[in-house]
Amino acid sequence: MQNKPKMNTIKLSEAIHREKVVIFLAFEKNELLIQLIRGNYKAAWSSTKKMWYVEKNAFELHEFIELMRGSAWVDYSSLKRTMQKETSSEAEGEKQVATPKPAISVHIADKLNNFSIWMKHKRYSANTISTYADAVKQFLTYYSEKDISTLNNDDIVSYVYNHIVKQGLSFSYQNQLINAVKLFFREVEKSEIKIEKLQRPRREHKLPNVLSKEEVKLIVEAPTNTKHRAMLSLIYACGLRRSELLNLKSKDVDSKRHLLIIRNAKGYKDRVVPISEKLIEMLRDYYKAYKPKIWLFEGQKIGEQYSEESLAKVLKNALTLCNIKKPVTLHWLRHSYATHLLESGTDLRYIQELLGHKSSKTTEIYTHVSQKSIQQIRSPYDDL
């Protein structure tokens, strides 16, 4: 018999951090919990403690327990006695957890397992499988007291409103939930839910964040470490996603043809992008110094893939060194690559291929941030 799905646990503790009294929130990485917390609290990430935290004066334990009900157990046994007295006299001296809704049944657990198997069979990516399975699990846990066969479109609308909209979770998470639920009920449950009537939220039309060439130059030249400089340079120079950089191997650099081969990228697609002699020389210097065995960029252990967290830290340190205060992410470098190509006259169709976009509509967003055309527009104010 299969075990019931394990509920996430958030362990709370009180401490002094950055000269303030804070509540640390320790839990295994989970996108839903992160969005739930950030949507309701001014939470921050501690790079030293590797935990999220909230200032104590903005934290109320009972509210937090209610917020997490059905999504996670709350363990506040490590909080000081003073906070326990404020919240519940019954909580003193012993481990306390929120009383969640009943756990989902073994029957539902089997269905979730079948859902994961079906997605693996269809070759969905590991990230998508994890995200979709977790979204469906949260949905079914929310309605654990109802028979799954009785769930209908109204239940989904109610869940989206009460659990996503009210909690301030993102458009993208709502989209993922709708996609996951539609897929689950169509392929696994075969229910009477009218899949075609499940509507995604109206799309956000956010512009990509773009850096100037001068800012990019400062960022990629800031690190003194050869490896760090090579990683940041390669992301911008070839318009790479973070995962694409970390999955590169030495054989993917074709120095004779001046091409970088990106294998099994998003959508399981391979593509090639041009790589300049200047960057090839930088990579040669890096290779001689570090001699990677398997991955082009490896961690401290030989043959170990460089981690996403360490790469993010490389960028953060570079921003500090060059005194750029903007909330730059690695993806900004990819956006900047595409926009700068467009501004230099590269055809949009070629940019689509270089970025590995399935649809040209995805690439067209860069026309909205390109300065080349916008700056040529004369304001009628100038003719007054």
N, C-alpha and C positions, 0 to 999 in steps of 0.2 A: 504494500500500500504506500502511496506517495505522501511525503510530508506536506503539511500545510505551508503556504508561502510565509516566509519569515518577515515579521514587521520590522521596519527600521527603528533604531533606537537613537535618541538624542540625549546625550549626557550633559547636564548643566553643571557649571562650577563658577564660583565667584573669585575674582582676583583683581589686583591692581595692574593696569596696562596703560602705558603712555600717560601716567600720572592721573588716571581716572579709574573709578570702580566700575568694572564691567562684568557681564555674564558671558562666559565662554560656552559655545554650543558645539559639542564634539559629536560627529556622526560620519558614517561612510559617505563618500561623495554620491550625491543624488540630486539631479537637476530639478526635480519637482520640489524637494525640500528647500533647495537654495532659492528658487523663485518665490516660494511661499514665504520664506523668512524675509527676503529682500523686499517683497511686495508689501510687507506689513511693518517692518522695522528699518531703521537706519543702521543696517548691519554693515560691518566692515570685516575684511579678511586680514588676519594676522599672519604675515609671512614667517615670523619667528616661531609662533605657537602652532601654525598649520591648522587653525580653527577660525570659524566665524565668531564674532562677538557683538554684543549690544551693550550700550551704556546702561548701568543698573537703574538709573532714574527714569529710563524710558521703557523699562521692562516690568510686566506684571505677570506673575506666574500662572494664575488661573486663566488669564486670557490666552497665554501661550499654549497651555494644555488644551484648551478648547480649539485653538487654531490647528493644532496637530492631531486632533482626534480623528482616527481613521487613517491617518497618514504615517504616524510614528508614535512609538512609546516615548514618554518623557521621563527620564531618570534624573531627579533632583536631589539625590541622597548626598551629594557632595557640597551642596550649598550650605552656607553658615546657618547656625541655629537661629540667628536673628531673622533671616529671611523666611525660614520655615515657620516661625511664630507669626509672621505677618500674613502668611498664606493659609496655614491650617494648623491648629493645635494638635491635630492627630498625626501630623507628619514628623514630629520630633523623634530623632534617634533611629529612624529606620528608613530603608529604601522605599521611595514612593514612585509609582508610575501612573500615567493617565489610564483611565479605564476606557479602552477602545471599543468600537463597535465589534460585534462578534467577528471572529476571523472567518475568512471565506472557506467554504467547504472543500473537502477532498475532491468532490465532483467538479467544482470550479477550478481547483488547482490542476486537475487533469486537462480541463479545457484550455487553460493558460499554457500548459506544457504542449498540447497539440498545436496551439497557435504559434508557439516558438518553433516547433518542428516544421510547421508549414512554411514559415518565413525563411527558415534555413534552407528548405527544399527549393524555395523560389530565389535563393541566393541574395536575400536582403543583407545589407551590411550588418556587422556586429553591433554597431552603434544604433542602427534603426531597430534591430530586434530588441535590444535592451530598452530603448525608449518606448516603443510601442507596447511591449509586454508590461512594462511598469505602468504606463498610462491606463491600460485596460484593467490591470490589477487594482489600481487606485479607484477606478470607476466601479468595479464590481464590489470592492470592499465597502464603498460608500453605500451601496444598496445590498449589503450582505443579508439583510433581513427579508429581502424579497426574492422570490423565485426568479431565476434568470429568464425563464420563458415568458414571464409577465412584463418584463421591461419593454418600454416603448419609446417613441420619439419624445414624448413629453418628459420622460425621466431624464433623457439626455440633455434636453433644453434646461431643465431644472438644475442638473448637475453643473452644466457649463456656467449658468448664472450664479449659483450659490458657491461653487467651489473654485471657479476660475475668474469670472468677472469681478465678483465681490472681493476676492483676495488680491485683485490687481495683478494677476499673472499675465504673461505676455501673449500677444497675438500668435506668436509662433508656437507657444505651448498649446494654445487652444486649437490651432490647426493640427498639431500632432495628435492631440486627443481625438479629434473628429476623424482623422485619417485612420487611427488605430482602431477605434470603435467600429467604424464602417467595415474595415477589413475583418475584424474579429467576428462580427455578426453575419457577415456575408459568407466567409470561408469556413468558420468553425461552428458557430451556433445555428446557422441556417434558419434564423428566426423570422418573425413576421414584421420586424422593424423595417420601415420603408427607407432603405439606405439612400435612395436618390433624393429624399427630402431632407437629409441631414446637410445643413448648410455650414460652410466654413465662414469665419468672420470676414468682414470687409477688409481687403488688403491694406496694410500700411504702405505708404509710398515714401519711404525714407531715402534720402540721398546718401550715397556712399561717402565716407570720410576720406578726404584726400589731402595729402601733404604737398607742399611745394618741393621743387627739386632741391632747393637750398636746404630745406629741413631734412629731406631724405639723405643728402650728403653728410649732414652733421650726425645723423643717427648711425649710418653704416660705418662711418669713420671713427666714431666715438670709442668703441672697444679697443683696448690695447692687445687683447688676446686674439691670436690669429684665427682660432676656430670660431669664436664669437663673431668676429668681423666677417668671416666667410659665410656664416649662416645667414646673417641679416642681409648681406649683399646679395646672396643667391635668391632669397625670397623676393626682394625687389627686382633684381635684374631679370628674373624669369617669371615673375607673377605667380609664385607658388602659394598654395595653401600650406598651413602648418604641417598637416599630416604628410603632404607630398614631399616636403623637405626631409622630414624625419624618416621616411621610407626609402629615400634614395640610397643606392649602393654605388660603389666606385665605378662599376662597369656601366652605369647609366650616363656617365660623362663621356661623350664621343668627341674627343679633342681634335681629331682629324677633320671631322665634318662640322665642327663647332655647333654641336647639338646636345641638348640635354633630353634624355628619354625619361618621361614620367609614366611609370607603369601602374596599372590597376588603381587609377585615381577614382574620384567620385563617379559613381555610375559604372564602375568596373571598366573604365575607358583608359586606354593608353594614348599618349600624345607626345609630340616632340616640340621643343621650343629652342630658338637660337640662343647660344651662349657665346659671349664675346671672348676674344683672346685675353683681354685684361682680366676677366674673371677666371679663365682657365689657368692663367699664371698664378693667381691668388690661391686657387685650389691646389695647384702643384706644390706651392710653398707649405700650405696647410698639411698636405698628404705626407710630405717629407718629415714634417715635425711630429705628426701624431700617428702615422702609419695605421689607419683603421683596418680592422680585419674583415668585418662583414658589412656594416652600415657605413655610409659615407661619413656620418657624424655619430660618434659613439659616446656613451657616458664614461664614467670613471673606470668601470670594469671593461676589459677587452671583450669585444663582441656584443656588448650591451647597447641597445638602442638608446639614443639620447632622449630624455623625457620631455613631455610637453611643458611641465612645470618649470624645468630648468631653462627651456628656450624662452618662456615668458619672462623669466628672471633676467635673462640676457638683454632682452629689449628694455626692461624696466631700468636696469643699470645704465644702459646706453642713453636713455632719456634723461636720467639724472646727470650724467656726465656732460651732456650737451645743453642742459638747462631748458629742455622743452617741457612745458607744463601741461600740454594737451593730453587727454586720456587715450594716448595712442595704443592700438593693439597691433599684433602682427598682420592682421588682415588689412589694416590701413596701407601697408606697403604694397599689397596686391592691388588694392583699389588705385593707389597712386601710379603703379606700373601701367595699368590699363588707361587711366586718364592721360598720363604723359604721352603714351603711344598715340592716342587719339589727337592730342594737341600737336603732335609732330607730323600729322598727316597720314597715319596708318589707317587703312581701310577697316571699317567696323567688322567686316566679315572675317578678316585675318585676326583681329583682336579676339573675336569669339572663339576661333580655333586655338589660339595661344592660351586662353584662359580655360578651355575645356568646357565651355557653356553648351548645354544641349539646345537651348533656344536663343535666338538672336535678341528676343525681347529682354532677356537678362542682361545682355551686353549693352543694350541701348540706353540703360540708365546712366552710363558714363557720359552720354551727350549732354545730360543736364548739369554736370559739374565741370565740363570742359571750359576753360577760360577763353580758348581760341575764338569761339563764335560769340560767346556772351560779351566779351570785352569790346567787340566790334560794333555792338549795338549802341546807337547814340540816343541818349535820353532826350525826350522833348523839352525837358527843363532847360537844356543847354541852348535852346532856340528862343527862349523867352526874352 
